[in-house]
Amino acid sequence: MESVRTFVAVLISEDLKRRIALIQEEFKKVAPEVKWVGEGNFHITVKFLGNVEREKLDRIAGALSDALSGLEPFEVEIGGAGAFPSATRPRVVWVGVTSGAEQLRDVASRVENGLGKLGLPPEDKSFKAHITIGRVKDGRRVEGLDKALKTAEVGDLGSAQVDSVALMKSDLRREGPVYSVISEVRLLKNG
């Protein structure tokens, strides 16, 4: 049975991606050993599903639509930078969500509950709204990155209108993953 590597995400504008990429360039100078995410792949992950049987994708899309029904569009502000679990032993380098994180948490909770009804396993960690810009294998120390994260002045990078949530496909390739939209749930204004 064929499976598809999938995740649920909030997509952001090309303009915002460019602004994030400028910040990422500064970090690349001090930490070239980090596997940096391509600008086109910046997004806010709501839930990672992993490999899912192709036959289940329509049911997942339907469950997402049901789970997000009644949710209105909202805005998020992007800014700040950091690393999980810490700047000294990073696994993920991120740009943050400074406003709208509560609404994103609601989206993540709805998605978690909706997909849980299909038997999909819950996330093993609590949701923290962010945009991944780099990954570090093995959580090893990356010289210079912790200092760069502490001293970087990553102020307000702009805002994004969240008016849809996407079920995404991830094709892993040697040059890096290629993401494509499987389906999208539009958030509609009431009234």
BAVO-44632 format. One line per 10 residues: for each residue x, y, z of N, C-alpha, C, O. Coordinates in nm, 2 decimals, padded with zeros to 4 digits. Layout:
REM BAVO-44632
X,Y,Z,X,Y,Z,X,Y,Z,X,Y,Z; ...;
This chain:
REM BAVO-44632
00.08,-00.12,00.00,00.00,00.00,00.00,00.09,00.12,00.00,00.18,00.14,00.08; 00.06,00.22,-00.09,00.14,00.33,-00.11,00.11,00.44,00.00,00.00,00.46,00.04; 00.22,00.49,00.06,00.20,00.59,00.16,00.26,00.73,00.12,00.34,00.73,00.03; 00.20,00.83,00.18,00.24,00.97,00.15,00.29,01.04,00.28,00.22,01.03,00.38; 00.41,01.10,00.28,00.46,01.17,00.39,00.38,01.30,00.40,00.38,01.38,00.31; 00.31,01.33,00.51,00.21,01.44,00.52,00.23,01.52,00.65,00.28,01.47,00.75; 00.18,01.64,00.64,00.17,01.73,00.76,00.06,01.83,00.73,00.02,01.85,00.62; 00.01,01.89,00.84,-00.09,02.00,00.83,-00.01,02.13,00.86,00.06,02.14,00.96; -00.04,02.23,00.78,00.03,02.36,00.79,-00.05,02.48,00.76,-00.15,02.47,00.69; 00.00,02.59,00.81,-00.05,02.72,00.77,00.06,02.78,00.68,00.18,02.79,00.72;
00.02,02.82,00.56,00.12,02.87,00.46,00.13,03.02,00.48,00.03,03.08,00.52; 00.25,03.07,00.44,00.27,03.22,00.46,00.30,03.28,00.32,00.34,03.20,00.23; 00.29,03.41,00.31,00.31,03.48,00.18,00.46,03.47,00.14,00.55,03.45,00.22; 00.48,03.49,00.01,00.62,03.49,-00.05,00.69,03.61,00.01,00.81,03.60,00.03; 00.63,03.72,00.03,00.69,03.84,00.09,00.75,03.82,00.23,00.86,03.85,00.26; 00.67,03.75,00.31,00.71,03.72,00.44,00.82,03.61,00.44,00.92,03.62,00.52; 00.82,03.52,00.35,00.92,03.42,00.33,01.06,03.49,00.30,01.16,03.45,00.35; 01.05,03.59,00.21,01.17,03.67,00.18,01.23,03.74,00.30,01.36,03.74,00.32; 01.15,03.80,00.38,01.20,03.87,00.50,01.26,03.77,00.60,01.36,03.80,00.66; 01.20,03.65,00.61,01.26,03.55,00.70,01.39,03.50,00.64,01.48,03.48,00.72;
01.40,03.49,00.51,01.52,03.44,00.45,01.64,03.54,00.47,01.75,03.49,00.49; 01.61,03.67,00.48,01.72,03.76,00.51,01.77,03.74,00.65,01.89,03.75,00.67; 01.69,03.71,00.75,01.73,03.68,00.88,01.81,03.55,00.88,01.92,03.54,00.94; 01.76,03.45,00.81,01.83,03.32,00.80,01.97,03.34,00.74,02.06,03.27,00.79; 01.99,03.43,00.65,02.12,03.45,00.59,02.22,03.49,00.69,02.34,03.45,00.69; 02.18,03.57,00.79,02.27,03.61,00.90,02.31,03.49,00.98,02.43,03.48,01.02; 02.22,03.40,01.01,02.25,03.28,01.09,02.34,03.19,01.01,02.43,03.12,01.07; 02.32,03.18,00.88,02.40,03.09,00.79,02.55,03.13,00.80,02.64,03.04,00.80; 02.58,03.26,00.82,02.72,03.30,00.82,02.79,03.24,00.94,02.91,03.21,00.93; 02.72,03.23,01.06,02.79,03.18,01.18,02.77,03.03,01.20,02.84,02.97,01.28;
02.67,02.97,01.12,02.65,02.83,01.15,02.62,02.76,01.01,02.51,02.71,00.99; 02.72,02.75,00.93,02.70,02.68,00.80,02.67,02.53,00.81,02.62,02.47,00.71; 02.70,02.47,00.92,02.68,02.33,00.94,02.54,02.29,00.97,02.50,02.17,00.96; 02.45,02.39,00.99,02.31,02.37,01.01,02.25,02.34,00.88,02.29,02.39,00.78; 02.15,02.24,00.88,02.08,02.21,00.75,01.97,02.32,00.74,01.86,02.31,00.81; 01.99,02.42,00.66,01.90,02.53,00.65,01.78,02.50,00.56,01.80,02.44,00.45; 01.66,02.54,00.60,01.54,02.51,00.52,01.53,02.61,00.41,01.56,02.73,00.42; 01.49,02.56,00.29,01.48,02.65,00.17,01.37,02.75,00.19,01.27,02.72,00.25; 01.39,02.87,00.14,01.29,02.98,00.16,01.15,02.94,00.12,01.05,02.97,00.18; 01.14,02.86,00.01,01.01,02.82,-00.04,00.93,02.73,00.05,00.81,02.71,00.04;
01.01,02.67,00.15,00.95,02.57,00.24,00.91,02.63,00.37,00.86,02.55,00.46; 00.92,02.76,00.39,00.88,02.82,00.52,00.73,02.81,00.54,00.66,02.84,00.45; 00.69,02.76,00.66,00.55,02.75,00.69,00.53,02.73,00.84,00.64,02.71,00.91; 00.41,02.73,00.89,00.39,02.70,01.03,00.33,02.56,01.04,00.22,02.54,00.99; 00.40,02.47,01.09,00.35,02.33,01.10,00.25,02.33,01.22,00.27,02.37,01.33; 00.13,02.27,01.18,00.03,02.26,01.28,00.03,02.11,01.34,00.02,02.10,01.46; 00.06,02.02,01.25,00.07,01.88,01.30,00.14,01.80,01.19,00.11,01.80,01.07; 00.24,01.72,01.24,00.31,01.63,01.15,00.24,01.49,01.15,00.22,01.44,01.26; 00.20,01.44,01.04,00.13,01.31,01.03,00.23,01.20,01.00,00.20,01.08,01.03; 00.34,01.23,00.93,00.43,01.12,00.89,00.37,01.05,00.76,00.29,01.10,00.69;
00.40,00.92,00.75,00.36,00.84,00.63,00.21,00.80,00.65,00.18,00.73,00.75; 00.13,00.83,00.56,-00.01,00.80,00.57,-00.05,00.73,00.44,-00.01,00.76,00.33; -00.13,00.62,00.45,-00.18,00.55,00.33,-00.26,00.65,00.24,-00.34,00.72,00.29; -00.22,00.64,00.12,-00.29,00.73,00.02,-00.44,00.73,00.03,-00.51,00.83,00.01; -00.50,00.61,00.05,-00.64,00.59,00.06,-00.71,00.67,00.17,-00.83,00.70,00.17; -00.63,00.71,00.27,-00.68,00.78,00.39,-00.68,00.93,00.37,-00.74,01.00,00.45; -00.62,00.98,00.27,-00.61,01.12,00.25,-00.74,01.20,00.24,-00.76,01.31,00.30; -00.84,01.14,00.17,-00.97,01.21,00.16,-01.04,01.21,00.29,-01.10,01.32,00.32; -01.03,01.11,00.37,-01.09,01.11,00.50,-01.02,01.21,00.59,-01.08,01.28,00.67; -00.89,01.22,00.58,-00.81,01.32,00.66,-00.86,01.46,00.62,-00.88,01.54,00.71;
-00.87,01.49,00.49,-00.91,01.62,00.44,-01.05,01.65,00.49,-01.07,01.76,00.54; -01.14,01.55,00.49,-01.27,01.57,00.55,-01.27,01.60,00.69,-01.35,01.69,00.74; -01.19,01.53,00.77,-01.18,01.55,00.91,-01.13,01.69,00.94,-01.17,01.75,01.04; -01.03,01.73,00.86,-00.98,01.87,00.88,-01.08,01.97,00.86,-01.10,02.07,00.94; -01.16,01.95,00.75,-01.27,02.05,00.72,-01.37,02.05,00.84,-01.41,02.16,00.87; -01.41,01.94,00.89,-01.50,01.93,01.00,-01.44,02.00,01.12,-01.51,02.08,01.19; -01.32,01.97,01.15,-01.25,02.02,01.27,-01.24,02.17,01.27,-01.25,02.24,01.38; -01.22,02.23,01.15,-01.20,02.37,01.14,-01.32,02.45,01.11,-01.32,02.58,01.09; -01.43,02.39,01.10,-01.56,02.45,01.06,-01.59,02.56,01.17,-01.58,02.53,01.29; -01.63,02.67,01.12,-01.67,02.78,01.21,-01.56,02.87,01.25,-01.58,02.97,01.32;
-01.43,02.83,01.22,-01.32,02.91,01.26,-01.30,03.02,01.16,-01.30,03.00,01.04; -01.29,03.15,01.21,-01.28,03.26,01.12,-01.13,03.29,01.09,-01.04,03.26,01.17; -01.10,03.36,00.98,-00.96,03.40,00.95,-00.91,03.49,01.06,-00.98,03.56,01.13; -00.78,03.49,01.08,-00.71,03.57,01.18,-00.57,03.61,01.13,-00.53,03.55,01.03; -00.51,03.69,01.20,-00.38,03.74,01.16,-00.27,03.70,01.26,-00.30,03.69,01.38; -00.15,03.67,01.21,-00.04,03.64,01.30,00.07,03.73,01.27,00.09,03.78,01.15; 00.15,03.77,01.37,00.27,03.85,01.36,00.39,03.76,01.37,00.39,03.68,01.46; 00.49,03.78,01.29,00.61,03.70,01.29,00.73,03.78,01.34,00.75,03.89,01.29; 00.81,03.73,01.43,00.93,03.80,01.47,01.00,03.72,01.58,00.95,03.62,01.63; 01.12,03.76,01.61,01.20,03.69,01.71,01.26,03.56,01.65,01.21,03.51,01.55;
01.36,03.51,01.72,01.42,03.38,01.67,01.47,03.31,01.79,01.50,03.36,01.90; 01.49,03.18,01.78,01.54,03.09,01.89,01.56,02.95,01.84,01.57,02.93,01.72; 01.58,02.86,01.93,01.60,02.72,01.90,01.54,02.63,02.00,01.53,02.66,02.12; 01.50,02.51,01.95,01.44,02.41,02.04,01.55,02.30,02.05,01.61,02.27,01.94; 01.57,02.23,02.15,01.52,02.26,02.29,01.60,02.38,02.35,01.54,02.44,02.44; 01.72,02.41,02.30,01.79,02.53,02.35,01.89,02.58,02.25,01.92,02.51,02.15; 01.93,02.70,02.27,02.03,02.76,02.17,02.16,02.70,02.18,02.24,02.70,02.09; 02.20,02.64,02.30,02.33,02.57,02.31,02.33,02.43,02.25,02.43,02.38,02.21; 02.21,02.36,02.25,02.20,02.23,02.19,02.08,02.22,02.10,01.98,02.16,02.13; 02.08,02.30,01.99,01.97,02.31,01.91,01.94,02.19,01.82,02.03,02.12,01.78;
01.81,02.16,01.80,01.77,02.06,01.70,01.69,02.13,01.59,01.69,02.09,01.48; 01.62,02.24,01.63,01.54,02.32,01.54,01.58,02.47,01.57,01.57,02.52,01.68; 01.61,02.54,01.46,01.62,02.69,01.47,01.50,02.75,01.41,01.45,02.71,01.30; 01.44,02.84,01.48,01.31,02.89,01.43,01.30,03.05,01.44,01.37,03.12,01.50; 01.19,03.09,01.37,01.15,03.23,01.38,01.01,03.22,01.44,00.93,03.13,01.41; 00.98,03.31,01.53,00.86,03.30,01.62,00.74,03.36,01.57,00.74,03.44,01.47; 00.63,03.33,01.64,00.50,03.40,01.62,00.48,03.48,01.74,00.46,03.43,01.85; 00.47,03.61,01.72,00.46,03.70,01.84,00.32,03.74,01.87,00.29,03.78,01.98; 00.23,03.73,01.77,00.09,03.76,01.80,00.01,03.66,01.71,00.04,03.63,01.60; -00.10,03.61,01.77,-00.18,03.51,01.70,-00.15,03.37,01.74,-00.21,03.27,01.69;
-00.05,03.35,01.83,-00.01,03.22,01.88,-00.13,03.14,01.94,-00.14,03.02,01.93; -00.21,03.22,02.01,-00.33,03.16,02.08,-00.43,03.10,01.98,-00.48,02.99,02.00; -00.45,03.17,01.87,-00.54,03.12,01.77,-00.48,03.00,01.70,-00.55,02.91,01.66; -00.35,03.00,01.68,-00.28,02.89,01.61,-00.29,02.77,01.71,-00.31,02.65,01.66; -00.28,02.79,01.84,-00.30,02.68,01.93,-00.44,02.62,01.92,-00.45,02.50,01.94; -00.54,02.71,01.90,-00.67,02.66,01.89,-00.68,02.57,01.76,-00.75,02.47,01.76; -00.62,02.62,01.65,-00.62,02.54,01.52,-00.56,02.41,01.55,-00.61,02.31,01.51; -00.44,02.41,01.62,-00.37,02.28,01.64,-00.45,02.19,01.73,-00.46,02.07,01.70; -00.52,02.24,01.83,-00.61,02.16,01.91,-00.72,02.10,01.84,-00.76,01.98,01.85; -00.79,02.18,01.75,-00.90,02.13,01.67,-00.85,02.02,01.57,-00.92,01.92,01.56;
-00.73,02.04,01.51,-00.68,01.94,01.42,-00.64,01.82,01.49,-00.68,01.71,01.45; -00.58,01.83,01.61,-00.55,01.71,01.69,-00.67,01.63,01.73,-00.67,01.51,01.71; -00.77,01.70,01.77,-00.90,01.63,01.81,-00.97,01.57,01.69,-01.01,01.45,01.69; -00.97,01.64,01.58,-01.04,01.59,01.46,-00.97,01.47,01.40,-01.04,01.38,01.36; -00.84,01.48,01.39,-00.76,01.36,01.34,-00.75,01.25,01.43,-00.73,01.13,01.39; -00.76,01.28,01.56,-00.77,01.17,01.66,-00.88,01.08,01.65,-00.88,00.96,01.67; -01.00,01.14,01.60,-01.12,01.06,01.57,-01.09,00.95,01.46,-01.17,00.86,01.45; -00.99,00.98,01.38,-00.96,00.89,01.27,-00.86,00.78,01.32,-00.81,00.69,01.24; -00.81,00.80,01.44,-00.71,00.70,01.49,-00.57,00.75,01.47,-00.48,00.67,01.50; -00.55,00.87,01.43,-00.41,00.92,01.41,-00.36,00.95,01.55,-00.42,01.02,01.63;
-00.23,00.92,01.57,-00.17,00.94,01.70,-00.15,01.08,01.74,-00.13,01.17,01.65; -00.17,01.12,01.87,-00.15,01.26,01.91,00.00,01.30,01.90,00.09,01.21,01.91; 00.02,01.43,01.90,00.16,01.48,01.90,00.22,01.44,02.04,00.15,01.43,02.14; 00.35,01.41,02.04,00.41,01.38,02.16,00.47,01.50,02.24,00.52,01.48,02.35; 00.45,01.62,02.18,00.49,01.74,02.25,00.39,01.85,02.23,00.31,01.84,02.14; 00.38,01.94,02.32,00.28,02.05,02.31,00.31,02.14,02.19,00.43,02.16,02.16; 00.21,02.20,02.14,00.22,02.28,02.02,00.29,02.42,02.06,00.24,02.48,02.15; 00.39,02.46,01.98,00.45,02.59,01.99,00.46,02.65,01.86,00.53,02.60,01.77; 00.39,02.76,01.83,00.38,02.82,01.70,00.52,02.87,01.66,00.57,02.96,01.73; 00.57,02.83,01.55,00.70,02.88,01.50,00.71,02.84,01.35,00.64,02.76,01.29;
00.81,02.90,01.29,00.85,02.87,01.15,00.99,02.81,01.16,01.09,02.88,01.19; 01.01,02.69,01.12,01.14,02.62,01.12,01.23,02.68,01.01,01.18,02.68,00.89; 01.35,02.73,01.04,01.44,02.78,00.94,01.56,02.70,00.93,01.64,02.71,00.83; 01.59,02.61,01.02,01.71,02.52,01.02,01.69,02.40,01.11,01.62,02.41,01.21; 01.77,02.30,01.08,01.77,02.18,01.17,01.91,02.13,01.19,02.00,02.15,01.11; 01.93,02.08,01.31,02.06,02.03,01.35,02.05,01.88,01.39,01.97,01.85,01.47; 02.13,01.80,01.32,02.12,01.65,01.36,02.19,01.63,01.49,02.28,01.70,01.53; 02.13,01.54,01.57,02.18,01.49,01.70,02.19,01.60,01.81,02.25,01.57,01.91; 02.13,01.71,01.79,02.14,01.82,01.89,02.28,01.85,01.94,02.30,01.89,02.05; 02.37,01.84,01.84,02.51,01.88,01.88,02.53,02.03,01.89,02.45,02.11,01.84;
02.63,02.06,01.96,02.66,02.21,01.98,02.70,02.27,01.85,02.78,02.21,01.77; 02.65,02.38,01.82,02.68,02.46,01.69,02.75,02.59,01.74,02.68,02.68,01.78; 02.88,02.59,01.72,02.96,02.70,01.77,02.91,02.83,01.70,02.89,02.84,01.58; 02.89,02.93,01.78,02.85,03.06,01.73,02.70,03.08,01.72,02.65,03.20,01.72; 02.62,02.98,01.70,02.48,02.99,01.68,02.41,03.04,01.81,02.32,03.13,01.80; 02.44,02.99,01.93,02.38,03.03,02.05,02.40,03.18,02.07,02.31,03.26,02.11; 02.52,03.23,02.05,02.55,03.37,02.06,02.47,03.45,01.96,02.42,03.56,01.99; 02.47,03.41,01.83,02.40,03.48,01.73,02.25,03.49,01.76,02.19,03.59,01.74; 02.19,03.38,01.82,02.05,03.39,01.85,02.02,03.48,01.96,01.92,03.55,01.97; 02.12,03.49,02.06,02.10,03.58,02.17,02.12,03.73,02.13,02.05,03.82,02.18;
02.21,03.76,02.04,02.24,03.89,02.00,02.16,03.94,01.88,02.15,04.06,01.85; 02.10,03.85,01.80,02.03,03.89,01.68,01.91,03.98,01.72,01.84,03.95,01.82; 01.89,04.08,01.65,01.77,04.17,01.67,01.67,04.14,01.56,01.66,04.20,01.46; 01.60,04.03,01.59,01.49,03.99,01.49,01.36,04.05,01.54,01.29,03.99,01.62; 01.34,04.17,01.50,01.22,04.24,01.54,01.09,04.19,01.46,01.09,04.07,01.42; 01.00,04.27,01.44,00.88,04.24,01.37,00.91,04.22,01.22,00.96,04.31,01.15; 00.88,04.10,01.17,00.91,04.06,01.03,00.79,04.08,00.94,00.79,04.07,00.82; 00.67,04.11,01.01,00.55,04.13,00.93,00.44,04.04,00.98,00.46,03.96,01.07; 00.33,04.05,00.91,00.21,03.97,00.95,00.17,03.88,00.84,00.20,03.91,00.72; 00.09,03.78,00.87,00.03,03.69,00.77,-00.12,03.67,00.81,-00.15,03.65,00.92;
-00.20,03.68,00.71,-00.34,03.65,00.72,-00.36,03.50,00.71,-00.32,03.44,00.61; -00.42,03.44,00.82,-00.44,03.30,00.82,-00.59,03.28,00.77,-00.68,03.30,00.85; -00.60,03.24,00.65,-00.74,03.22,00.60,-00.76,03.08,00.54,-00.86,03.05,00.49; -00.66,03.00,00.57,-00.67,02.85,00.53,-00.57,02.77,00.60,-00.47,02.82,00.65; -00.60,02.64,00.61,-00.50,02.54,00.67,-00.49,02.43,00.56,-00.59,02.39,00.50; -00.37,02.39,00.54,-00.34,02.30,00.43,-00.29,02.16,00.47,-00.22,02.15,00.57; -00.34,02.06,00.41,-00.28,01.92,00.42,-00.18,01.92,00.31,-00.20,01.93,00.19; -00.05,01.89,00.36,00.06,01.90,00.27,00.13,01.76,00.25,00.12,01.67,00.33; 00.19,01.75,00.13,00.27,01.63,00.10,00.42,01.67,00.10,00.45,01.78,00.05; 00.50,01.59,00.15,00.64,01.61,00.15,00.72,01.50,00.08,00.72,01.39,00.12;
00.78,01.54,-00.03,00.86,01.44,-00.11,01.00,01.47,-00.07,01.06,01.57,-00.10; 01.06,01.36,-00.01,01.20,01.38,00.04,01.30,01.35,-00.08,01.29,01.25,-00.15; 01.38,01.45,-00.11,01.48,01.43,-00.22,01.62,01.47,-00.17,01.63,01.53,-00.06; 01.72,01.43,-00.24,01.86,01.45,-00.20,01.88,01.60,-00.17,01.95,01.64,-00.08; 01.83,01.69,-00.26,01.85,01.83,-00.25,01.76,01.90,-00.14,01.77,02.02,-00.12; 01.68,01.82,-00.08,01.59,01.87,00.02,01.44,01.84,-00.01,01.41,01.80,-00.13; 01.36,01.85,00.09,01.22,01.81,00.06,01.15,01.91,-00.03,01.18,02.03,-00.04; 01.05,01.86,-00.10,00.96,01.94,-00.19,00.82,01.92,-00.13,00.77,01.81,-00.12; 00.76,02.04,-00.10,00.63,02.04,-00.04,00.52,02.07,-00.15,00.55,02.16,-00.23; 00.41,02.01,-00.14,00.30,02.05,-00.23,00.17,02.03,-00.15,00.15,01.95,-00.06;
00.07,02.11,-00.19,-00.06,02.11,-00.12,-00.15,01.99,-00.17,-00.16,01.98,-00.30; -00.20,01.91,-00.08,-00.29,01.80,-00.12,-00.43,01.86,-00.12,-00.51,01.84,-00.21; -00.47,01.93,-00.01,-00.60,01.99,00.00,-00.59,02.11,00.10,-00.49,02.12,00.18; -00.69,02.20,00.09,-00.68,02.32,00.17,-00.82,02.34,00.23,-00.92,02.33,00.16; -00.83,02.38,00.36,-00.95,02.41,00.42,-00.95,02.57,00.44,-00.87,02.62,00.51; -01.05,02.63,00.38,-01.07,02.78,00.39,-01.14,02.81,00.52,-01.24,02.75,00.55; -01.09,02.91,00.59,-01.15,02.97,00.71,-01.25,03.08,00.66,-01.20,03.16,00.58; -01.37,03.07,00.70,-01.47,03.17,00.65,-01.52,03.26,00.75,-01.54,03.22,00.87; -01.54,03.39,00.71,-01.59,03.49,00.80,-01.74,03.45,00.82,-01.81,03.42,00.72; -01.79,03.46,00.94,-01.93,03.44,00.97,-02.01,03.57,00.93,-01.96,03.68,00.95;
-02.13,03.55,00.88,-02.22,03.66,00.86,-02.20,03.72,00.72,-02.27,03.82,00.69;
